[in-house]
Amino acid sequence: MDAAASCALRGALKRAPAFEGPGIRVTFRENLRAVRGKLRTGDRARRTTHGLEVHAATFMRKRRMVLDRALLRKPDELRRILIHELFHFAWARLGNARRAGYEAVVRREMEERARGELGWSAEMRKRRLPAREGRCWREYVCESFCDTGAWLYAGVKRHDEYTLAARFRKRRVAWFAQAFGGGAVRI
């Protein structure tokens, strides 16, 4: 990774909570697209109209993250996306009881017909939910957790993707405070 990218990553983590755990390898690539569950980058991604443009991809087992190089020109967006991706690692280490606790917060929102989310990745999944169980539901809850972590810790006060009502945001803030207690987030 070049010096500018390293500096940008350090800057992006200044407002973040302390993260603890084994290292995560971060790289930057051009033109990220998700095509049939695979990440395409650079010229291969540019040549296709298939798949979905993405800002980042995380490979949990390899402890690896790929970020779109365009984020280096957008410090606020880099912070938001980087912290979102780090919270994927936190979700994996959260433990069943705390994951169930966060899921209960989101279930209550759904019962109260909450609209909106704190990021596009959760919003997209929320709109497509066939039911409040199964794989799609679990993916939505995970993305909601990661988007909430990014909203809380990236220091980006306003964004078009922050559409969840204030009363629901307050509940999530309370859950995060109880779950992490101001301590380090295990990743």
JOWODA-V512582 format. One record per residue. N is the residue number from 0. SS is DSSP state (a for helix, b for strand, c for the rest). BURIAL is 1 if it has 16 or more other C-alpha atoms within 10 Angstrom, else 0. Layout:
[[N | SS | BURIAL] [N | SS | BURIAL]]
//
This chain:
[[0 | c | 0] [1 | c | 0] [2 | a | 0] [3 | a | 0] [4 | a | 1] [5 | a | 0] [6 | a | 0] [7 | a | 1] [8 | a | 1] [9 | a | 0] [10 | a | 0] [11 | a | 1] [12 | c | 1] [13 | c | 0] [14 | c | 0] [15 | c | 1] [16 | c | 1] [17 | c | 0] [18 | b | 1] [19 | b | 0] [20 | c | 0] [21 | c | 0] [22 | c | 0] [23 | c | 1] [24 | b | 0] [25 | b | 1] [26 | b | 1] [27 | b | 1] [28 | b | 0] [29 | c | 1] [30 | c | 1] [31 | c | 1] [32 | b | 1] [33 | b | 1] [34 | b | 0] [35 | c | 0] [36 | c | 0] [37 | b | 0] [38 | b | 1] [39 | b | 1] [40 | c | 1] [41 | a | 0] [42 | a | 0] [43 | a | 0] [44 | a | 1] [45 | a | 0] [46 | c | 0] [47 | c | 0] [48 | c | 0] [49 | c | 0] [50 | c | 1] [51 | b | 0] [52 | b | 1] [53 | c | 0] [54 | c | 1] [55 | b | 1] [56 | b | 1] [57 | b | 1] [58 | b | 0] [59 | c | 0] [60 | c | 0] [61 | c | 0] [62 | c | 0] [63 | b | 0] [64 | b | 1] [65 | b | 1] [66 | b | 1] [67 | b | 1] [68 | a | 1] [69 | a | 1] [70 | a | 1] [71 | a | 1] [72 | a | 0] [73 | c | 0] [74 | a | 1] [75 | a | 1] [76 | a | 1] [77 | a | 1] [78 | a | 1] [79 | a | 1] [80 | a | 1] [81 | a | 1] [82 | a | 1] [83 | a | 1] [84 | a | 1] [85 | a | 1] [86 | a | 1] [87 | a | 1] [88 | a | 1] [89 | a | 1] [90 | a | 1] [91 | a | 0] [92 | a | 0] [93 | c | 1] [94 | c | 0] [95 | a | 0] [96 | a | 0] [97 | a | 1] [98 | a | 1] [99 | a | 0] [100 | a | 0] [101 | a | 1] [102 | a | 1] [103 | a | 0] [104 | a | 0] [105 | a | 1] [106 | a | 0] [107 | a | 0] [108 | a | 1] [109 | a | 0] [110 | a | 0] [111 | c | 0] [112 | c | 0] [113 | c | 0] [114 | c | 0] [115 | c | 1] [116 | c | 1] [117 | c | 1] [118 | c | 1] [119 | a | 1] [120 | a | 1] [121 | a | 1] [122 | a | 1] [123 | a | 0] [124 | a | 1] [125 | a | 1] [126 | a | 0] [127 | c | 0] [128 | c | 0] [129 | c | 0] [130 | c | 0] [131 | c | 0] [132 | c | 0] [133 | a | 0] [134 | a | 0] [135 | a | 1] [136 | a | 1] [137 | a | 0] [138 | a | 1] [139 | a | 1] [140 | a | 1] [141 | a | 1] [142 | a | 1] [143 | a | 1] [144 | a | 1] [145 | a | 1] [146 | a | 1] [147 | a | 1] [148 | a | 1] [149 | a | 1] [150 | a | 1] [151 | a | 1] [152 | a | 1] [153 | c | 1] [154 | c | 0] [155 | c | 0] [156 | c | 0] [157 | c | 0] [158 | c | 0] [159 | c | 0] [160 | c | 1] [161 | c | 1] [162 | c | 1] [163 | c | 1] [164 | c | 0] [165 | a | 0] [166 | a | 0] [167 | a | 1] [168 | a | 1] [169 | a | 0] [170 | a | 0] [171 | a | 1] [172 | a | 0] [173 | a | 0] [174 | a | 1] [175 | a | 1] [176 | a | 0] [177 | a | 0] [178 | a | 1] [179 | a | 0] [180 | c | 0] [181 | c | 0] [182 | c | 0] [183 | c | 0] [184 | b | 1] [185 | b | 1] [186 | c | 1]]
//
